[in-house]
Amino acid sequence: MKSWHAVFTIIAISLVLTLISVPAETWLTIATLSLASGVSALALMACATILAARWAVVESCFGGLDRVYDAHKWIAVAALSLASIHLLFKAGDPLWQVGVILDLPSGWTRFVRQASFVAVMSIVLLALNRNIRYSTWRWWHRLSGPLFLIVIFHWLSIKSPVALVSPAGLWLAGLSALAVIAAAYKLLLYPLVARHGHYEVVSVSRGASAAEIELAPMSHRASFQPGHFGFLRMNVDGLREPHPFTIASGPREDGRICFVIRALGDYTTELVSRVEPGMHADVYAPYGRFERKPDCAHEIWIGGGVGISPFIAWLRDEEATGFDRVTLFYFFTPGRAFPEVDVLKEMAEKRGIEFIPVSAGPNSEMFTRRFAELVTGADKASLDIAVCGPKGLLGAIRARAENHGFPARLIRHELFAFR
């Protein structure tokens, strides 16, 4: 399921069920538009709250937690847009039979109505604001669940043709109940029951604004496959916020796990500079579905910057085979490569992989020539292209693949950023 599938499906169901609740002669009125927008906004917000719980069944529906986060973002944006329409226009018509599900004291109904829109606006704006420090952003965003309760009270307290036992009422009640359970789980139970392991930092290798951190299990250990990612939570003041990183190692008998982290924001900059052996951490994993497909006749791996991490994990998979059918393109900025190009080259050569470092971008002659040789005329079913890197790199790879007759939709990729 893609993000737009989720958004339009939720809106379509909400619209149809809203139309069932009002007379047909009012379907094409502004009042019905406002009512349908309000129902859709509430349904979308409930679904966004459900997605935030990181339940495995939801991740499976979208094909990875990175896709779940993308859907979560666009669902929230759609909710704010529809809530704005609902606020602008009155959701009432003389032909409607209306009633109140929850009767609030005088004056509270209007207050809750205004507060619900402020709550939706605050949640979305905080989620999309990249200028807020990660630690501050995370704690503010944790209020999304409690703020959603205000929106539920608004629905229950207004006069509306949507009765609780109507199709639209049951739709909203079911989603709202599931959302409240999801929010409670995420706020109270997730740190206790989510899949995770307890680790100690045993080594730190630093480079240009980056570091590779190796951790050894202390008690529980996370179960994962090469290409998965996990949420790293350092048990150190100032670094306790869980942050997603791709796991840069394969499963090992001793249970050790590695992360390659680049200083790209306030949290990662502090983490790279402060992390030291002896520190304790929790790793919540596995998440993601970016796994290798070794049965293909040829594999093309394309990593950009810290996006090389999942390919390092594939390289380090001790049980994997078929590396002689792999070409690895590594896009890097001179002076900022981590691990160093020579280190990656040595790792690739040991596994029999064709390694091509690219420092001049996707338009460089070195990349365009070799990529064309591999893609042009290739059997689409026997060629696997996997990309992890900035959005601009992915777009350039897709365009070049299309020019050589390889459908861009077949290129597998992991979303590079969550926020």
FENDALIN-V996878 format. One record per backbone hydrogen bond with DSSP energy under -0.5 kcal/mol. CO is the residue of the C=O (numbers start at 1). NH is the residue of the N-H. If there is no record, write none. Layout:
CO_NH, CO_NH
//
This chain:
2_6, 3_7, 4_8, 5_9, 6_10, 7_11, 8_12, 9_13, 10_14, 11_15, 12_16, 13_17, 14_18, 15_19, 16_20, 17_21, 18_21, 18_22, 19_22, 23_26, 24_27, 26_29, 29_33, 30_34, 31_35, 32_36, 33_37, 34_38, 35_39, 36_40, 37_41, 38_42, 39_43, 40_44, 41_45, 42_46, 43_47, 44_48, 45_49, 46_50, 47_51, 48_52, 50_53, 51_54, 55_59, 56_60, 57_61, 58_62, 59_63, 59_64, 64_68, 65_69, 66_70, 67_71, 68_72, 69_73, 70_74, 71_75, 72_76, 73_77, 74_78, 75_79, 76_80, 77_81, 78_82, 79_83, 80_84, 81_85, 82_86, 83_87, 84_88, 85_89, 90_92, 93_96, 96_98, 99_160, 102_104, 105_108, 105_109, 107_111, 108_112, 109_113, 110_114, 111_115, 112_116, 113_117, 114_118, 115_119, 116_120, 117_121, 118_122, 119_123, 120_124, 121_125, 122_126, 123_127, 124_128, 125_129, 128_130, 129_132, 133_137, 134_138, 135_139, 136_140, 137_141, 138_142, 140_143, 141_144, 142_145, 143_147, 144_148, 145_149, 146_149, 146_150, 147_150, 147_151, 148_152, 149_153, 150_154, 151_155, 152_156, 153_157, 154_158, 156_101, 156_102, 158_160, 160_99, 161_163, 163_166, 166_170, 167_171, 168_172, 169_173, 170_174, 171_175, 172_176, 173_177, 174_178, 175_179, 176_180, 177_181, 178_182, 179_183, 180_184, 181_185, 182_186, 183_187, 184_188, 184_189, 185_189, 185_190, 189_192, 189_193, 190_194, 195_285, 197_283, 198_218, 198_219, 199_281, 200_216, 201_278, 203_214, 204_206, 205_212, 207_209, 207_210, 209_263, 210_207, 211_213, 211_261, 212_205, 213_259, 214_202, 214_203, 215_257, 216_200, 220_198, 220_219, 225_228, 228_247, 229_287, 230_232, 230_245, 231_233, 231_284, 232_234, 232_243, 233_282, 234_236, 236_239, 239_234, 243_232, 245_230, 246_260, 247_227, 252_255, 257_215, 258_248, 259_213, 259_261, 261_211, 262_264, 265_269, 266_270, 267_271, 268_272, 269_273, 270_274, 271_275, 276_279, 279_201, 280_235, 281_199, 282_233, 282_284, 283_197, 283_285, 284_231, 287_229, 289_291, 293_296, 298_384, 299_301, 299_327, 300_386, 301_329, 302_388, 303_331, 304_307, 305_308, 306_309, 308_311, 308_312, 309_313, 310_314, 311_315, 312_316, 314_317, 316_318, 317_320, 322_325, 323_326, 325_299, 326_354, 327_301, 327_329, 328_330, 328_356, 329_303, 329_331, 330_332, 330_358, 331_305, 332_334, 333_336, 340_344, 341_345, 342_346, 343_347, 344_348, 345_349, 346_350, 347_351, 348_351, 348_353, 349_352, 353_355, 354_328, 356_330, 358_332, 361_364, 364_368, 365_369, 366_370, 367_371, 368_372, 369_373, 370_374, 371_375, 372_376, 375_378, 378_380, 379_382, 379_383, 382_297, 382_298, 383_385, 384_300, 384_386, 385_412, 386_302, 387_414, 388_304, 390_394, 391_395, 392_396, 393_397, 394_398, 395_399, 396_400, 397_401, 398_402, 399_403, 400_404, 401_404, 401_406, 402_405, 404_377, 405_407, 407_410, 408_411, 410_412, 412_387, 414_389
//
